[in-house]
């Protein structure tokens, strides 16, 4: 099978290999989350984990991909074998009650100059890299806000969804390689600082000032962030 075969839809594309790697990543992470979060395996727990993975992990990676391709770059998700090994290793500790989860099973790579059916750009700027990098954590923050808004439907599931998304947003925004945060920091340290603080606000302030005021404060911060990016960093 030709895993490099590319499917194009207007300005966006997927390869068979990319779809394969996403499916493998989702299944592995869903299995790991089931044991790490629920300490037992059954269909209901697996389905909950599967939904959280689709929301948090796939949403994060596809945000990088779609923003990259929107800007005119060829970008594809690829599985990282080392990440799979680390994830399984962390899961073995989690099965002993540590609760550790390593969710970096792969990454979206920008392929400059690689042949494609679409005419992608062959050079990239720091401004482009910064916007592409911030897209993933931003999606996790938005998903966390949505999860909080639907708490009334299923408090247990949506609280867990919010927390996982916020933890992913926070750690990915830390300015250390190979995390998104180092690329955001080089682009704008102010944007990176906001991306680090915002998940912490959503994690810890609801119990202090209430959920409504926390969400209102977060919306103000996000709107201010977009205005700052538009006015100061392009």
N, C-alpha and C positions, 0 to 999 in steps of 0.2 A: 504493500500500500504506500502511496506517495503522501507522506505526512506533511510535505511542504506545499501541497495543493492549496491554493488560495481562493477564498470566496469573497467577492466584493459586492458591496451594496452602497452605491453612491460614493461617499468619501471614506467609508469604513471597510475593513477587511478582517477576516479570520482565516487561519490555516487549520487543516485537519489536526496537525500536531498540537496546536494551541488548544483546540477543543478537547483533545485527548488529555492534555496536561491539566486543564481546569477540572475535568471530571474526576481524574485520579486524585487531585488535591482536595476536592470537595468530599469525596468518599473517605479518604484517610482522615481528614480533619473532623468530619462528622463522627467517625468511629472514636477518635481520640476524645472529642468533646463529650461524647456520651458517657464514657467512663470517668473522665476528669470532673465533670459537673454533677453527675447523678450517681456515681459509684456502682452502677449496675447497668446491664444492657437489656433493653426490651424495645419493641417497635416504637412505642410512644416516645421514650427518651431519645431514641435515634432520630425520629422525625423532628423533634424539637431542636436537637443539635444541628440537624441538616438545615433547618430554616435559619438558625443563627449564623451558620457558616455561609449560606447563600447571601444573607443580608450583609454581614460584616466583612468577611474575607473576599468573596467574589465581587461585592459592591466596591470595595476598596481597590482591587486590582483593575476592574473594568473602568473605574473612574480615571486611573492613570492612562489606560489604553485609549479610551474614547477622546480624552482631552488631547493626548498626543496626536491622534489621527485627525482631530478637528483642526489642530495647528498645522497639519500637513506632513506629519512624520509617520513612517511605518513603525508600528509598535506591536509586539506580540508577547503574550504571557508564555513563560517556559518553566517547567518543573526544575527544581534544584535538588539533585540527589542528596547532597549534604544536608539540606533542610529537611528532607524526608527522614533521614537517619536521626537527626537531632530531635525531630518531632516525636519519633517512636521512642527514643531514649528518654525524653522528658515525660512521655506518657507512662513509661514503666515506673518512674518515680511517682507520677500522679496516682497510679493504681495502688500505690502504697500510702496514699492519703496526703501527698504533698500539695496537690492541686496545681502543679506546674503544667503550663501549656506553651508550646513553641509553635507559632502559627506561620512562620516564614518558610513555606514549602516551595515558593517560587517567586518570580518577579516579572514585571513587564519591562522588556528591553526595547530600546529604540534602535532600530537598524538603519544607520545612515548609508545611503548608496546601495542598499541591497535591491536586486531586481524585483520588480513587482508589477502587477497589472495596473496599479495606480501610480501617478507621477508624484511620488513623495519627495520632500525636501532632502537635501544631502548635507546640510549644515544646521547647527542648532546654537542658540544663545543662552546665556545664563538666565535671562528673563523667561525664555521658553521652559527651561528646566525647572525653574522655581514654580511656575504655574502648574506644570504637569505634576510635580511632586506634592504640592499642597492639595491637589484634587482628591487624593486617596483619604487622608485624614479628615478633610472637610466632609466627605460623604459619610464617614463614620459618625461625625458629630451630628449631621442632619438625621441619620438613621436613629441615633440615640434620642434626639428630640422627638421624633415620630414615635419611638417606643414608649417614651414617657407619656405622650399624649394618649396612647392606647392602653395605659395601665389598667383602666377600668374593665377592659375585656378579659384580661388574664394577668393579674399582678405578678405572678411568679415568672412567667415566660417573658413578658415585656420588660420587667426590671432586669432580668438576666441579659436580655438582648441589649438594653441600654448600657449596662455595665461593660459587657464585652466590647461593644463599639467604642466606648469612651476609653477603655484601656488600650485598645488598638490605636486610637487616634493619639493618645498621649505618648506611648512608647515610640510610635513611628515618627513623631514630631521632635524627638530628642535629637540634638545635633551631633550625632555620632555615626560614622560610616558603618554599615551600608544603608542606614535608615534614611527615610525621606527627609528627616529633619536637617541633616547636614547640607542637603541641596537647597532646602528652604532658607537655612541660615545664611549661606553664601549669597543667595539672592536678596534676602531682606531679614536681618536679625529681628526686626520689630514684628514682622509677620510670624516668624518662627516662635517668638515669645508668646504671642497671642494664641497660637496653635497649641502651645504647651499648657497655658493657663486655662483655656476654655474647657477642655475635658475635666480638669480638676474642679472647676466651678460646678459643672453639671454632676460630678460624682459626689461632692461633699456639701454643697450649699443647700440642696433641697431639705435636708434635715435641720437646717439652721434658720432659713428665711422662708421655707415653703417652696413647693414645686412651681407654682405659678410665677412667683417673683424671680425664681432662678431661670425659668424659660424666657421670661421677658428680658432679663439682663443678658442672657445668651444671644437672643435675637438682636439686641442693640449692639453687642460686641461684633457679631457676624456682619451686620450691615455696615458698621464702622470699618471692619476689615476690608470689605469689598470696596468701599469708598477710598480707603487708604491705598489699596492696590491700584485702583484706577488713577488716582491723582499722583502717586509718588513712585510706583514701580512698574508702571505701564499696563 
